[in-house]
C-alpha cells in the first residue's frame, strides 16, 4: 500500500505541477476535481489526496472514478463537461492515471500474465474551463463525447475481469473474445458518432447502405464512412498492436493516421486511461495540430466500453513545456519489422 501511494503521488503530482506551471492558474479557482484510476482506489480517495496536496477550496466538487478501465479518461471528460454546464465560471481539473504496484500478477495463468506485459505507469492532467475569457488562451474546444456500453452482454462484461486464479493469486484476465467484443463496441460507438461529425455526403451513403441492408439484402456489408473527411488526427487507444491494426483497417486509415498510437505503444506501453493524452501530445510535438483541426480520441475499457471525444484546435498548438515527447519525438516514427 505504501509503495502504491508513493507511485501514484509521483505520477499525479508531477502531472498537475506541470499543468499549473503551464497554465498559471491559481488552485483556489478550481471548482471541480475528477480523478480516475481503475485498479488502485484507497481511502481516503485519490481526489482527496489532490485536494490535500494543493489545498483546494472546501466547496470543491470532488469525484473519484474507479474500476472503469482504460476508457475512463473520456468518461472523466464527459463528467467534467456536464458539471461545467451547471457550475458557471470555474475550472475543472481532470486527472487520468493507473497504478501497477498493487495489481501486478505473480501467478502462472497465461491469460493474466498478458496484462503484466502490456501495462505501464502513466498519468495526465487536463484543465477545462467555462470562463468566457479563457477561450483565447485555450488549446482546444470540446465538440462531442460519445459513450457506448455493451455490458448487458455476458461476453462483453466478462472479457476483461479482475479475479483470482486457481491458486488464489489475483490478476486481470483477458478473454479470447476481447477482439470480437471490442469490434462490436467500436462499431456501435462509430455509428453514434458518425452523424455528429460526418459531412452530408457521407451520411447519405451510410443511410442508403443501411436501408438496402435492412430491407433488401442483409448480406450487404455496412458502409464504413470516410472519417478522414471530418477528422484530422486520430488518437486510438494503444491497447495492443492488434487493436490498432483492427481500427486502422476498419476506418481505412493511413500509417500516418495511426502513428501517434503506435509511437505511444512503443515508447510508453499501454498507460491505460492516460494513453490518449500521450497521443495528443505526440501530434502537438510533431507540429501537426493546426487551427481548426479536429482530433478524435477513442478508447476501449473493461465493462465493456468504447468511448470517444472530439476536439477542435482553437489555434496552432505548440507542444507544452515538459511534454512527455520533449526529448525523444525526433526518433519517431520507428519502423518495426515483424
N, C-alpha and C positions, 0 to 999 in steps of 0.2 A: 504493500500500500504506500509506503514512504517513497519507494522508487517511482511508482506510478504518479504520485503527486508531483514529485520533482520534475519528471519528464514533461508532464502537462504544463507546469508553471513555466518551464523553459520555453516551450513552443508558443503558448498563448501570450505570455508577457512580452516576448520578443516581437511577435507579430503586431500586438497592439502598440508597443513602443514605436515601432517603425511607422505605423499608421498615423499616430498622433504627431510624430515629428514631421511627417509629410503634409498633413492637413492643417496643422496648427490650431486644432480645435480644442477648446477648454473642456475637460472632462465633466465639469459641472453642467454643461449644456446638453449632455447626452441624456435623453429621456427614456430610451429603450435599450435593453441589453438582451441579446439572444445568443446562447452558446449551444452548439450541437456536437456531441461526442457519442458515438454509438455504443462502444464497449465499456467505457470507464465512466461511471456516474456515482461518485462518492457523496456522502453527506458531511458537511454542507456542500451544496451543489457547486459546479464549476462556474456558473454565472455569479453565485455568491462570492466565490473566490476572486472574480474580477472586480466586483463591487468593493470588496475589502481592500484589494491591492491599490485601486485607483481612487478610492474614497468617493465613489459615485453617490449622488444625492439620495436621500431616504425615500423619495416618492417615485423612484425609477421603476419602470415596468420591466421585471426580470423574468426571463424564460430559459429553461434548460431542457433541451431535446435529447432523449436517449433512445438507443435501440432501433434507430431508423435507418441505419445502413449508409451506404456511400452516396445516396441521393439526398441526404438530409441537408446539404448546403443550399439546394434550391428551395427546400421546404422552409428553411430559416429565412431566406429572402422573401418568399411568399408571405410568411407570417409578418415580417417587418413591413412589407408593402401594405397589408391590411391594417396594421396598427398605425402606420403613418397617415392613413386616410382618416383616422379617428382623432389622433393626438396631433394637433397642429403645431407648426413652428418648432420642431425639435429634430434631434438626431437619433438614429437607430444604429447601434453597434452590433454587428453580426460576426461571430467567431466560429469557424468551422475547423474541427480537428479530430484526431483519433489518437488512441493510446495503445501501445503494444505491451507494456511491461507486465500487465496482469492478464493478457489474453493470448500469449504465445502458447502454442500446443506442444506438449512434450511427450506425446504418445506415438504410436506406430500406425494409426489409421490413415491410409493414404489420402482419403478424401478430406481429411482435416489438416494434413501436413501442407497441402497446397497453399492455404492462406498464409502460412509462415513465409512462403517463398514470394508471394505477391505483395504483401502489405508492408509499408514503411511509415515512419513518423512524419507528419507534416501538419501545417496549420496555415490558416489565412484569416485576416481581419479586414472587414469591409465596413465602411461608413456610408449610411444612406441618410438623405436629408429631404425634408419637405419645405425648407425655408426658401422663399422666393429669391432671395439674394444669392443663393448658393449655385444657381444654375450656371452662371458664367464661369465658375471655377470647378464645376463637376466634370468628371471624365465621361460619364455615361448617364443615359436616362433609361429606366426600366420600362420596356414596352409590354411584355407579356410574361406570365408564368402559367404553365400548364402541368397539372399533376395527374398521373394515371396510377391507379392502384388495382392490381389483379389478385389481391389476397383472398378473394372469395373462392378462388380455385385452389384445391388442396395441393396440387403440384407446385403452383406458384408460391404458396405460403411456406412450403417445406423445402424449397430448393436451396435456400441459404439459412442454416439453422445452427444456433449455438446449443450444444448438447454434450453429454458425457459419452465417451467411447466405452467399449466392453470392459475396460479396466478401471473405469471411473474417472479418467482424465478428461478435463473439459477442453473443448475446441469448437471451431466453426466448421461445420460440414458443408461441402459444396456438392450438390446433386448433379448427376449426369444430365438431368433435364434442364440445367441452367440456361444453356444456349437457346433451347426451344422456348422456354418461359420468357427470356429476355426479348427474343424476337417478337413474341406476341404483345408484350407490354410496349415495346418501341413502336410497333405498328399502330396500336391504339393511340399512343401519345401523338404520333405524327399526324394521324387522321384528325385529331382535335386541333393541333397547332396550325396545320395547313391553311384552313380558311382564314385564320387571323393574319397570316403574313404573306401568302402567295398572291401574285398578280391574277387578274380576272381570267386571262387566257389559260393558266394552269388550273384554276378552279373549274372551268368549263370542261376541260379534258378529263379531269378527275371525276366530275359528275356524270359525264357521258359514259365512261367506262363502268362506273358503279351501277348505273341504270341497266346497261347492257348485261352485266354480270348477274344482277338480281332478277331480271325479268326474262332474259332470252338465253343466256349461256353461262352457267355458273363455273365453267371451266376456264373462262377468260381470266387472265391474271389482273390483279388490281393495278391501276395506273400509278406509278410512283412519280409524284410531282418533281419537277426540277427546282429544288430548294435553292440552288445557286442563283436563281433569278431574284430571290428575295433576301438571301443571307450571304454575307461576305466572308465571315470567319466562323469556323466550326470548332467547338470545344467539346469533344466526345470523351466521356468518362473513360480513362485508361484502365478498365477492369482487367485487361489482359489483351494479348495480341489478337486472339480470336474475336473479341468484342469489337475491336477497332476494325478488323478485316470485314466483319459482317456488316457493320454500319457503313463502311466505305462502299461496299458492294450494293447494299440496299438503296443508298441515297445517290449512287452514281458519282461519287466524289473522286477528285484527282489526288495524287500523292501529296501535293502541297496543302490540300484542304485538311488532311489528317496529320500533317506534320507536327502541329502542336501536341496532339495526343501521343503520337509515337515518341516524340522527343521527351515528353514528360514521363512516360512509362520507362524509357531508357535511363533518364537521369535520376528520377526520384522514386520510381516504382509506383504502386497504387497507394496514394496517400489518402484514400477514402474520400470524404466529402470536400476536402480542400483541393483535390486534383484539378477540377475545372477552373480554379483560380490560378493555378500554376500555368495552365494552358493559355488563359487570357493574358497572363504576364509574359508568356513566350511571344505571343503575337505583338504585344507592345514592344518587347525588347528587339524584335526584328524590324521595327519601324513600319509595320504594315497597317496599323489602325489609324485610318484617316477619318476626318469629319464626315458624318453621315453614314459610315459603315455600320452594318448590323452584325452582331455576334450572337451565336446560338450556343448556349451551354445545355448539354443533355447528359443526364446522369442516371445510373441504374443502382437500385438498392434492394436489400432484403425486404421481404414482405408479401409480394414482390412489387417494386415501384419503378416507374420511369418518369422522371421529372425534367421539365425544360424551362429555361429562362432566356428571353431575347432582349438584348440591349442595343441601343444606338449610341454611337460615339458623338458627343457634343462638340468635339474639337479634334485636331490631330493629337493623338495621345502618345506622349513620350514615356519611356519606362520610368517607373518610380525609383527613387533613391533606395538602395538596398534591395533591389529586385532579386528574386532567387536565381535569375539568369545572368546577373551582372558580370560574373567572371567566367562564364562558360558558353554564352549563347553563340559565339563565333564558331564553336566546334560542331554546331548543329545546322542542318540535319545530319545524322550519322547513317551511313549506308551499311546495313547488316546483311550478311549472306547466310542463308539457312539451307 
